[in-house]
Amino acid sequence: MMSRSYTNLLDLASGNFPAMGSGSGREFKERRRMPRVMSVPGIVSELDDDQAVSVSSDNPSTISTDRIIIVANQLPLKAKRRDDNKGWSFSWNEDSLLLQLKDGFPEEMEVLYVGSLRIDVDPAEQDDVSQYLLDKFKCVPTFLPPETLSKFYDGFCKRQLWPLFHYKLPFSTDKSHRFDRTLWEAYVLANKLFFQKVVEIINPEDDYIWVHDYHLMVLPTFLRRRFNRVKMGFFLHSPFPSSEIYRTLPVREEIMKALLNSDIIGFHTFDYARHFLSCCSRMLGLEYQSKRGYLGLEYYGRTISIKIMPVGIQLGRIESVMRMADEECKVRELKQQFEGKTILLGIDDMDIFKGINLKILAMEQMLKQHPKWQGRAVLVQIVNPARGRGIHVDEIHTEIEESCRRINRVYGRPGYEPIVFIDRSVPITEKVAFYSLAECVIVTAVRDGMNLTPYEYIVCRQGISGSESSSNVNNPKKSMLVISEFIGCSPSLSGAIRINPWNVESTAEAMNEAISMGDDEKQLRHEKHYRYVSTHDVAYWSRSFLQDMERACTDLLRKRCWGIGLSFGFRVVALDPNFKKLSIDAMVSAYKRSKSRAILLDYDGTVMPQNSINKSPSNEVISILETLSLDPKNTVFIVSGRGRDSLSDWFTPCKKLGIAAEHGYFLRWSKDGEWEICGNCSDFGWMQIAEPVMNLYTEATDGSSIERKESALVWQYRDADLGFGSSQAKEMLDHLESVLANEPVSAKSGQFIVEVKPQDVSKGLVAEKIFSSLTESGKQADFVLCVGDDRSDEDMFEIVSSAISRNILSSNASVFACTVGQKPSKAKYYLDDTYEVINMLESLAEESDSSPCIEESRDSS
């Protein structure tokens, strides 16, 4: 049965999301919503900032978080048909991570779940099942139409995303592995259906939402589009591939931008986070920053936190299963079965990335290279059933069985098989019994998001007091791990023997080393691992993520927010309440009232687009600036980092236009005026030190170049690989600061540049000189317009903001400090781009005394 709010798939895939109706969904929401203690009218930004509390992962939560909605592909439930075939019986799935993560939440927090069921519920039963699950389990099921489910899960998730995120490109001639637009449309539709279920229960002002894993990566866009201020986190449980792999995905930007609609994005390891940040840099030009130990991305005024925290296990669950295993005498049975044998254990899902056959081949190699283990060592390989119709599962299964038969035929003997291949659904009590007896656990996955098998093994080897598996409870506990370096838990298990699973010989030697190691060493490694696993459990993980999500969302509450963009390009712009778009009408009104005006304009990125190849100003810009500068009330300056020769040539028609070149080292009040040197540095011997250093980096960085000015040296890497160029720029900056430590110059990084210039030169000093000169001449400015787009212009904005208090501007001056682009700035106003800047200047020119010059200039051009 299709949802009533289902719309055309092509609209969904293109991101043209329809507005949700206010029918039965809203009635359901109002009926089920829990009462709130208090509500405050007005917008959030008007609330007292002191009420917002900064939260760190080390402190208990203090923000009111009385409800959280967990959204995942599947609900943490088990279901089976009743014996009378009338209805369903449901129970919690105690092994589900989604259920276990509640341990880290405050006791008073209400937890709701949104997800699908593993069963196919008849449409006629869906309403009753939904109501029952909400009342009994606080779960809201999402029922996907069978065709959508197949294309969404077995199609796009398992045949597109899962292989790609595990570094498998669709090189196969099998066309079913190539990108299929209809599967993407089904993925978008499925995410929309999950979104609709969240809408039914959400209180957007209070609730937190935690979205899990790669099945729901575009869900944040649906939620953010509907609720601009929603408090939302996302955690990816799979690997995130390197940018070279991820960028092959045809819908790469849609997914990336959707994830960036979250407030916090979590990964198991720094490697995964690093790959994600690299994609943000290469695809979207976003650079991350580290502040007080937290990683963050600035995205349209919002700071998106990047959380790195490997998930843990629930020790209580493992211990309870160990007691169950004792009651069932599982450990005793296996001890008798494998008496006198050294057990090496592998427990893996059946898929192509677990490297099961590599492990079996390594066992064969160990028996060949170390014959002493023949007849003594046994590899028990348990294979969990495949979770879905993954690629090449049948071929891998056949290959594993053939390897097992061959090795057992060669090295087996009566009463001994070196490979015990268990290909069935194994009860958890039996797995725990194997853990308790195994001398070593082997994980040879070629790529895995986390893999909790080693953690479970460590806890089982620790044992619990009074259990059969820990009958010698006072004896030292010991365990050994041989694990792939390509799995998420590897960095946290420093006592494990890490291997490259593709190197079968090396893996075989590691297996021999593990079971041959002395007991004292095994004990020390076990104790180290158990300390980590017992303190970094699933509750620690979820508590840490929730606290960081609260911290990440706090900043947004103080800002003004609105949504812009179409399709999956939708994003929320968040700005400081005092940071506003420049009102042209208000500025023109102040301009007309004023008697002495100072207009300071940056060049590149302000009146000239950054991406323009031809850097000379257009006729329109020259005409506008000429008109403004001819007005006797105006003092107009171009304040640029460019050299004086090029600026003089370009602005020759503007006779009254002032120019501050090379960040103000050279200054000229008009075309007929003399160039003044504003810096005190007249010895440029430092260039002979700095230029050879820049040459070294230029030769090593393809696409970079050096621009030599009269007073400065600039190294630019705009045309180089941005990741490498940024790295080289940081290295160069350190190098330059070292060799120029005793010189009167400063080395600074800017937008794709590193610049070395005299210390006493800045755009801020230019602004101060102009304001002071006007004051001394009796024409103190009562109108200031200062526009720029990059880091060097912030010096001007800083001087402008303090000029009135320093009496170099009129006490009633109208001040408009404006940055180009919506970004953090010391300016109070912004315009979106150079086109808006030019339109704004044209509005001023039309109100100037010489406004007819615009028409004359246009006619002549």
C-alpha positions, 0 to 999 in steps of 0.5 A: 500500500502506497503512502497517501503523500506519495508523489512522483518519483522523478520529483523526489529524485530531483529534490522537488519535495512537496509541502506536507499536508496537514491531514491525518498526520497532524491529527496523529501527531497531536494525539500522541505528543507528550505534554511539555512543561513550558512553551515560550512564544517568539523566536528562539534567537530572542531568548536569553543567551545565558540559558544556553549551556556549553556541553563537553563530552566529559560533563553530564548533560545539563540541557533539557533533553527530554526526548530523542527520536532514533531513526534507522533502517530497522527497528530494534524488534523481533517479530513472529506470526502468532500460532493462530496466524492472527496477528503478530507477536513482538519483542525487543531485540536485545542484541540491537545496538539501537536498543543498547544505546539507551544505556547512555541516555538520562533515565528521564529521557524518552526514546522513540524509534522510527524504522522498518520491520524485518517482516512483511505486514499486510496493508490491512494490518498496518494501522493496528500494528503501528498503534500497538508498537507505538503504545507498547514499544514507542516504535513507529514502523515505516512500511515500504512498498515491496518494489520500493523496498527491493530497489532501496535496500537490495538495490541502491544500498547493497549494490551501490553504496555498500560496495562503494563504501567498502572500496569496490568500484563497479568494474564488472561487466555485470550491468546490475552493478552499475549506477541505476537512476531508478534505484536512486529514485527508490532510495530518495522515496524510501528516505521520504517515507521515513521522514513522513513517520518522523513528522508524525511524532516530532516536536521540532522545538524540543526533540533531538533526532539521531539518524543512523547509517548509510541507508538514510543519508538524504533524510537530513535534507528532508528534515532540515527543509521542513524544520530549519532549526531541528536538532539532528545528528547522523552517525555512519556505521560503515567506512567512508571511502577516500575521496578518489573512490567516493567521487565516482558516485554519480549522486555524490554531491546530493548525498554530501550536501544532505549529510551537511544538513545535520548538526553533527556527523559521527564516524568510528575512526579518524580515517573515515572522518578524514576521507569525508573532510577531504571530499568536503574540501575537494567537492565543496571547497569547505575546510575544517577547523579544530577548536578546543579539540573539536573538529568543525565545518563552517557551512553557510554560517552553521558549524557542523561538528565532526565526531570521532568515536568508535562504538562499544558493546554492552557488557551486561548483555554479554555477561547475561549470555555467558550465564545462559551458556553455562546453564545450557552447558555449552562450554562443557560440550565444546571442551569435550569436542575440542579436548587437547586442541588449540582453537582459533576462532573466526565469526563473520557475516557472509559477504565479500568484504570479510576476507573469510577465504583469506583467513582459511588460506592463512590457516593452510599456510600456517600448517604448512610452515609450522607442522607442529600445529598439525593435529593440534590447531583448529580454525573454527569459522562461524558464518552468519547468514547474509543480511541481504542479497549482496553481490557475489555472495554465492560465489564466495560461499562456494569458494570457501567450501572448496578451500575447507574441503581441500585443506581438511583432505590434505591435513586432516586425520581421523578425529581431527579436521583443521577447519571447522566450517559452521554455516548455519544460524548459531545461537548467541550462547554457542558463540559465547562458548566458543569465545570463552575457549578460543586461544585467539580470534582472527579477523581478516576483513578487507574492509569493515566499518567497525566489527565488534567481534574482538570486543565480545571475545575480550569480555568473554575471556575475562569471564564472570565470577561463578561461571563454568567458563571462568571456573579458574576465576583466580587464574590470570586472564589472557586473550590474543587477537589477530586483526586486519588493519582495515577494520574500524576497531583496529586503532583502539586495540593496540595490543592486537597483532595487526595484519594486511589480510591480503598478505596470506603468508604474513597472516599465517605468521601472525597466527602462529605468533599469537598462539605461541606467545607466552602466557605473561605477554598474553595476559598483559595484552588482555588486561590492556584491551579489557580496560579499554573495552570495559570503559568504552562501552556502548553507553559511553559512546551514546552518552558522548554523542548525545552531549556533543550533539547538544553542544553542536545544536546550542550555537544554532539557537542563537542565530537567525536561520532561513532555508535557501536552495532547491533540490538537494542543494537545499541548506539553512543559512544561519547568521548572527542576529546582528549580521544582516544583509545590507539594506540598499534603501537604508544606505541610500537614505543615509548617503543622501543625508550625509555631507562628507563620505568615505567609500573604501572598496576592495578589488578582487572578489568585491567589484571583480569576480574571483573566478574571472580570468580577465582581471581588468574592470568592466566599463560599467565598474569604471563608469560607476567609480568615476561618478562616485569619485567626482562627487565633491562630497565623496572620498573614494578609494580602491584598497587592494593587494594588487600592484600600483602599476596595474591599478593605475592603468585600469583606473586611468579614466577615474581622475579623482579615484584614490588608490591604495596598492599592495595593501596600502604600502603605496597610496595615491589620493587622485590620478594627479597626486603623487604616490605616498609610501606608507610603510616604514620598511625601505630595505627589501633584502628580506626578499632574497631570503623569502623568494628562494623558499617560495621557489622550492615550494613552487617547483614541488607544487604543480599549478602554483606560482609566485607574484613579485610586487614592489613591497611584497611576495605572494605565493598562490596555489589556486590552480594546484590540487587544493588539498596538496596546495593547502598542505604546502601552504601551511608548511611554507608558512612555518618555513617562512616564519622561521627564516624571517624571524628577525626581519620587519615583515609578516607572513600570512595565509589568505584565500589560496595564497601565502603573502609576505609583506612589511609588518606595518602595512595593512588595509586597516591602517589605510582606513585609519589614515583616510579617516584621520586625513579627512578629520584634519582637513575639516571634512570629518566623514559622517558616512562610511561604506567599506566593502571587502571579501577576504581576510585582509579586509577584516582589518578595515572592518575592525578599524571602521567599528572603532573609528567613532569612539576614536573621534576619527569619524563623526559621532553621528556617522552612518557606518556600513561595513559590508563583507561579500558572501555570508560568512563569519566576519567583523563586518555588520552587513553582507552582500551575496556576490560582486553583482550585488556590490555593483548594483549597490554602488550604482544605486549610490552613483544615481544619487550622486551630484554627477549621476548624469556621467553614468549615462554619458559613459554608457552611451560612449561605450 
